[in-house]
Amino acid sequence: MTTQILYKDLYKSILTKEASISLIGLGYVGMPIAVAFAKKVNVIGFDISNEKINLYKNGIDPTKEVGNEIIKNTSVNFTSNSDDLQKAKFHIVAVPTPVNEDHTPDLTPIISASRTLGKNLKKGTIVVYESTVYPGVTEEVCVPILEEESGLKCGVDFKVGYSPERINPGDTLHRLENIVKVVSGMDSESLDTIAKIYELVVDAGVYKASSIKVAEAAKVIENSQRDINIAFMNELSIIFNKMNIDTKAVLEAAGTKWNFINFSPGLVGGHCIGVDPYYLTYKAEQLGYRSQIILSGRRINDDMGKYVVENTIKNLIKADIPVKSAKVAILGFTFKEDCPDIRNTKVIDIVNELKEYGIFPKISDPIADKIEAKDEYNVVIDEIDNIKDVDAVILAVSHNEFKSLNLDQISNWFNKNNKLKVIVDIKGVLNKNDLENNNFSYWRL
């Protein structure tokens, strides 16, 4: 049987459930993909975390991306035994791609996943990477590892492709099914097969990129573009604050023009927007080019936690509250609203900066995993009912639960002896006029 016939038949064998698809990495991206494919074909869901696999097997969704009920009823074969990967003919790798402390790419997870997969790779398979990387990683880093571990030859014994993940954690509107899926393959044969397989679950259709590097680049600039736009809003906030102008009011006025792009200032964390730009600038520097716009935006966004704390301190001083003995509460610890993910949360920057002033804040978040927060950041997540007699509240994450807070609830948290109650509303979700008319010193980005 020739290679051409082999790959031509791969789609059919998956459709008839003679062959399986594997998902390597069952986090916020991989798990929803596995569940979606399992509605149509046989799926092996692999993750190195036994704890995570046991949760899934018991019908518990720690990511809250699809929900416990769906996890209970899915046909995905959840496993932490890498030998099970040998049963699949189409592999999707969806592991994290973080950065190191010096903001250089940390390819450890994708290299480790490639080694594990390579040891279990069979002839006639296709491997598709979804992890965000700089252009060239799939072919120049991952393929050699797959070949080394498997003893197989890419292009002869197996083929590769790249399809950037576009799932937005915590977003119930933009899901895998209704977002156009960019796909790419090392040749026309692999591209056609990859496209057909993804079309099984992506109702919005697929877009065939001209090469793997094009698809890798498309992904990394999506988040870089968003990062730059938010950095511009953050810079505007800094400027308007010096002018004593309300940034939100300015953006609302400007937003009445048909072609104004609506972004707002805020903390930029998480595993995508706050990370992906560094992958692109790293590769650019390897080629002798020092980024100007992208890195400038990163510097602004990385400093916003410090900027928030500086303004919190200024407002405490204006309210005649001694800084060193001030009691501060922070509402929200995840990297974005209504999502339990705390990876690369920039709220930790606020926590650490407050400590520089001798302030050890009380933190409450109804969604964040308390154990994970303790293990990852040595942060204790407290119940909101335990917030009492504070001098300032920083509303850091606009969870729906916080948006519904009323004036009485907020007032009850504060020290009754203070003339002014300091509240820092990073995303501007509370009613500014109501608070300022009720003895609040209100500040927002």
C-alpha positions in Angstrom: 0.0 0.0 0.0 1.5 3.4 -1.0 1.7 6.4 1.3 -0.9 8.2 -0.9 -3.5 5.5 -0.5 -2.8 5.3 3.2 -3.5 8.9 3.8 -6.4 9.0 1.5 -8.0 6.2 3.6 -7.2 7.9 6.9 -10.2 10.2 6.9 -12.5 7.3 6.1 -11.1 5.0 8.8 -11.6 7.7 11.4 -15.1 8.4 10.2 -16.0 4.7 10.4 -14.3 4.5 13.8 -11.8 2.0 12.6 -9.1 4.5 13.7 -9.1 7.0 16.6 -8.1 10.6 17.2 -5.9 11.4 20.1 -5.9 14.7 22.1 -2.6 15.3 23.9 -3.1 17.9 26.6 -6.5 18.2 28.2 -6.6 21.7 29.4 -8.8 24.7 28.5 -8.1 24.0 24.8 -7.6 20.3 24.4 -10.5 19.1 26.5 -13.2 20.9 24.5 -11.7 19.7 21.3 -11.7 16.1 22.5 -15.3 16.4 23.6 -16.4 17.9 20.3 -14.7 15.2 18.2 -16.1 12.4 20.5 -19.6 13.3 19.3 -18.5 12.0 15.8 -15.5 9.7 16.2 -13.5 7.7 18.6 -11.3 9.9 20.8 -8.4 9.2 23.2 -7.9 12.0 25.6 -4.3 11.9 27.0 -2.8 14.1 29.8 0.2 13.5 32.0 -1.7 14.6 35.0 -3.3 11.6 36.8 -5.2 14.0 39.0 -6.8 15.7 36.0 -7.6 12.4 34.3 -9.3 11.1 37.4 -11.5 14.3 37.6 -12.6 13.8 34.0 -13.3 10.1 34.6 -15.5 11.1 37.6 -17.4 13.6 35.5 -15.8 16.7 36.9 -14.7 19.6 34.6 -12.1 21.6 36.5 -11.8 24.1 33.6 -15.6 24.7 33.5 -15.3 25.0 29.7 -17.9 22.4 28.9 -19.4 21.5 32.3 -19.7 18.4 34.4 -22.8 17.0 32.8 -21.1 16.9 29.3 -17.9 15.4 30.8 -20.0 12.7 32.5 -21.7 11.7 29.2 -18.8 12.1 26.7 -17.3 9.0 25.1 -13.7 10.3 25.3 -11.4 7.6 26.6 -9.5 9.6 29.2 -6.1 8.2 30.0 -2.7 9.1 31.4 -1.1 6.0 29.9 1.0 7.1 26.9 0.8 3.6 25.4 -2.8 4.2 24.6 -1.6 6.8 22.0 -0.6 3.9 19.8 -4.2 3.2 19.1 -4.7 6.6 17.3 -3.9 7.5 13.7 -4.6 11.3 14.0 -2.9 13.1 16.9 -3.7 16.7 18.0 -1.2 18.3 20.4 -2.7 21.1 22.5 -0.2 21.7 25.4 0.7 25.1 26.9 3.5 27.2 25.5 4.5 29.6 28.4 7.5 31.9 28.7 10.4 31.8 31.0 11.1 34.5 33.7 13.2 36.4 31.1 10.2 36.3 28.6 11.9 33.8 26.3 9.8 31.0 25.0 9.5 27.9 27.2 9.1 25.0 24.8 9.5 22.4 27.5 5.8 21.2 27.4 5.7 20.9 23.6 9.1 19.2 23.5 8.0 16.8 26.2 4.7 16.1 24.4 6.5 15.4 21.2 8.9 13.0 22.9 6.0 11.1 24.4 4.1 11.0 21.2 7.2 10.0 19.2 7.7 7.0 21.3 4.2 5.9 20.5 4.0 7.0 16.8 2.9 4.5 14.2 3.3 4.6 10.4 0.5 6.2 8.4 -0.4 8.8 11.1 -0.8 12.6 11.0 0.2 14.8 13.8 -1.3 18.3 14.2 0.0 20.9 16.6 -2.3 23.5 18.1 -0.1 25.1 20.7 0.9 28.7 20.0 4.5 29.0 18.8 6.7 31.2 16.7 6.9 30.3 13.0 9.2 27.3 12.5 8.7 25.4 15.7 6.5 22.6 14.2 8.9 21.7 11.5 12.2 22.7 13.0 11.7 21.7 16.7 8.9 19.1 16.9 9.4 17.1 13.7 13.1 16.1 14.5 12.0 14.9 18.0 9.1 12.8 16.5 11.6 11.3 14.0 14.2 10.6 16.7 11.9 9.0 19.2 9.9 7.0 16.6 12.6 6.0 14.2 10.2 7.0 11.4 10.6 9.5 8.6 8.4 12.6 8.3 6.8 12.8 4.9 7.2 9.1 4.3 6.0 7.3 7.5 4.0 10.1 9.0 2.9 13.7 8.2 2.4 16.9 10.2 0.3 20.0 10.2 -0.6 23.0 12.3 -4.0 24.4 13.3 -3.9 27.3 15.8 -6.2 27.0 18.7 -8.8 29.9 18.8 -10.8 28.8 21.8 -11.3 31.7 24.2 -11.5 30.4 27.8 -14.7 31.5 29.7 -16.3 32.7 26.4 -19.7 31.0 25.9 -20.3 32.7 22.6 -17.2 32.0 20.6 -16.6 28.3 20.7 -14.7 25.7 18.6 -17.8 25.0 16.5 -18.5 28.6 15.4 -15.0 30.0 14.9 -13.3 29.5 11.5 -10.5 27.0 11.9 -7.2 27.8 10.2 -5.5 24.5 9.1 -2.2 23.8 7.4 -0.3 20.7 6.3 3.2 19.9 5.1 1.8 19.0 1.7 -1.5 19.1 -0.2 -2.4 15.5 0.8 -2.0 16.1 4.5 -3.7 19.5 4.3 -6.8 18.0 2.6 -7.0 15.2 5.2 -6.5 17.6 8.1 -9.2 20.0 6.7 -11.7 17.2 6.3 -11.2 16.0 9.8 -11.6 19.4 11.4 -14.7 20.0 9.3 -16.4 17.3 11.2 -16.7 19.5 14.3 -16.2 23.1 13.0 -19.5 24.4 11.6 -18.0 27.7 10.6 -15.7 25.9 8.2 -11.9 25.8 7.8 -9.4 28.1 6.1 -6.5 26.4 4.4 -3.3 28.3 5.1 -0.6 28.1 2.4 2.0 26.6 4.8 2.6 25.5 8.3 4.7 28.7 9.0 1.9 30.9 7.7 -0.6 29.3 10.1 1.9 29.6 13.0 2.5 33.3 12.2 -1.3 34.0 11.9 -1.9 32.7 15.4 0.9 34.6 17.1 -0.1 37.9 15.5 -3.8 37.6 16.5 -2.9 38.0 20.2 -0.1 40.4 19.5 -2.5 42.7 17.8 -4.9 42.6 20.7 -2.1 43.1 23.2 -1.0 46.3 21.3 -4.5 47.7 21.2 -5.0 47.2 25.0 -1.6 48.7 25.6 -2.7 51.8 23.7 -5.8 52.0 25.9 -3.6 51.6 29.0 -1.4 54.4 27.9 -4.4 56.6 27.2 -5.6 55.9 30.8 -2.2 57.0 32.2 -2.3 60.2 30.1 -6.0 61.0 30.9 -5.5 60.3 34.6 -2.8 63.0 34.6 -5.3 65.4 33.0 -8.0 64.4 35.5 -10.2 63.1 32.7 -12.2 59.9 33.0 -10.9 57.4 30.4 -14.1 55.4 30.2 -16.1 58.5 29.4 -13.6 59.4 26.7 -13.8 55.9 25.1 -17.6 56.0 25.3 -17.7 59.3 23.4 -15.1 58.1 20.8 -17.0 54.9 20.4 -19.9 56.6 18.7 -17.8 56.8 15.5 -18.5 53.9 13.2 -14.9 52.9 12.7 -13.6 53.3 16.2 -12.2 50.0 17.5 -13.6 49.3 20.9 -10.9 48.2 23.4 -10.6 49.1 27.1 -7.7 49.4 29.5 -7.0 46.6 31.9 -4.6 44.0 33.2 -3.3 41.7 30.4 -2.5 38.2 31.7 -3.4 34.7 30.9 -1.6 32.1 28.7 -2.2 33.9 25.4 -2.3 37.7 25.1 0.3 38.3 27.8 2.6 35.5 26.4 2.3 35.1 22.7 3.9 38.4 21.6 7.1 37.3 23.3 7.3 34.3 20.9 7.2 36.5 17.9 9.7 39.1 19.2 12.1 36.2 20.3 12.2 34.8 16.8 12.6 38.3 15.3 15.6 39.0 17.6 17.1 35.7 16.4 17.0 37.1 12.9 18.5 40.4 14.0 15.4 42.6 14.4 14.5 44.3 17.7 10.8 44.8 17.9 9.6 48.3 18.6 5.8 48.4 18.7 5.2 44.9 20.1 7.7 45.2 23.0 6.6 48.7 23.8 3.1 47.4 24.2 4.3 44.6 26.4 6.2 47.0 28.7 3.1 49.1 29.2 0.9 46.1 29.9 3.4 44.4 32.2 3.6 47.6 34.4 -0.1 48.1 34.9 -0.2 46.2 38.2 2.3 48.6 39.6 0.4 51.5 38.2 -2.8 50.4 39.9 -1.1 50.1 43.2 0.5 53.5 42.9 -3.0 55.1 42.4 -4.4 53.0 45.3 -1.7 54.4 47.6 -2.4 58.0 46.4 -6.1 57.6 47.1 -5.4 56.2 50.6 -3.2 59.2 51.3 -5.9 61.6 50.0 -8.4 59.9 52.4 -6.0 60.4 55.3 -5.5 56.7 55.8 -2.1 55.6 57.0 -0.6 53.5 54.2 1.5 51.0 56.2 -1.4 49.9 58.4 -4.0 50.0 55.7 -6.2 47.0 55.2 -6.9 46.3 51.5 -9.1 43.7 49.9 -8.8 42.4 46.3 -11.8 41.1 44.5 -10.8 38.6 41.8 -7.6 36.6 41.2 -8.1 34.8 37.8 -6.6 36.3 34.7 -10.0 37.2 33.2 -13.7 37.4 34.2 -15.9 34.3 34.8 -13.0 31.9 34.0 -11.2 29.8 36.7 -7.8 30.0 35.0 -5.1 31.7 37.1 -2.2 31.1 34.7 -0.1 34.2 34.3 -2.7 36.3 36.2 -1.5 39.9 36.6 -3.4 40.3 39.8 -0.4 38.8 41.5 1.6 41.9 40.4 -0.9 44.0 42.5 -0.5 41.6 45.4 3.3 41.8 45.3 3.4 45.5 44.8 1.1 46.1 47.8 3.5 44.0 49.9 6.3 46.5 49.0 4.3 49.1 50.9 3.8 46.7 53.9 0.2 45.9 52.9 -0.8 42.2 52.8 -4.2 42.2 51.1 -7.1 39.8 51.7 -8.1 38.2 48.3 -11.5 36.8 47.4 -12.5 35.0 44.2 -15.6 32.8 43.9 -14.2 31.0 40.8 -10.4 30.6 41.3 -9.1 27.3 42.5 -8.0 27.8 46.1 -5.5 24.9 46.1 -4.0 26.0 42.8 -3.6 29.6 43.9 -1.8 28.4 47.1 0.5 26.0 45.2 1.2 28.3 42.3 1.4 31.7 44.0 1.3 31.1 47.7 -1.9 33.1 47.8 -4.8 32.4 50.1 -8.2 32.8 48.6 -10.7 33.9 51.2 -14.5 34.0 51.3 -16.0 37.4 50.4 -18.0 37.3 53.7 -14.7 37.6 55.5 -13.9 41.0 54.0 -14.5 43.4 56.9 -13.2 46.8 58.2 -11.0 47.4 55.2 -9.7 50.8 54.0 -9.6 50.1 50.3 -11.1 47.6 47.9 -9.5 46.8 44.5 -12.0 45.2 42.1 -9.5 43.5 39.9 -11.6 41.0 37.9 -15.1 41.8 36.6 -16.8 38.5 37.5 -20.6 38.6 37.1 -20.9 38.0 40.8 -19.0 41.3 41.4 -20.9 43.2 38.8 -24.2 42.6 40.7 -22.9 44.1 44.0 -25.0 46.9 45.4 -24.0 50.0 47.3 -24.9 48.6 50.7 -22.9 45.4 50.2 -19.8 47.3 49.2 -20.2 49.8 52.1 -20.4 47.1 54.6 -16.8 46.0 53.9 -15.3 49.3 55.0 -14.0 50.7 58.2 -16.9 52.8 59.5 -14.4 55.3 61.1 -13.0 56.4 57.7 -14.3 59.6 56.2 -13.7 58.2 52.7 -14.0 54.7 51.4 -11.3 54.0 48.7 -12.4 51.8 45.8 -10.3 51.0 42.8 -12.4 49.6 40.0 -9.9 48.4 37.3 -12.5 47.5 34.6 -14.9 50.3 35.5 -17.9 48.0 36.2 -19.4 49.9 39.1 -21.5 53.0 39.0 -19.0 55.9 39.5 -21.6 58.6 40.3 -23.4 56.5 43.0 -20.2 55.7 44.8 -18.8 59.2 44.7 -22.1 60.6 46.0 -21.8 58.2 49.0 -18.4 59.1 50.4 -16.3 56.9 48.2 -13.0 57.8 46.7 -13.4 56.1 43.4 -10.7 55.5 40.8 -10.6 53.4 37.6 -8.3 52.9 34.7 
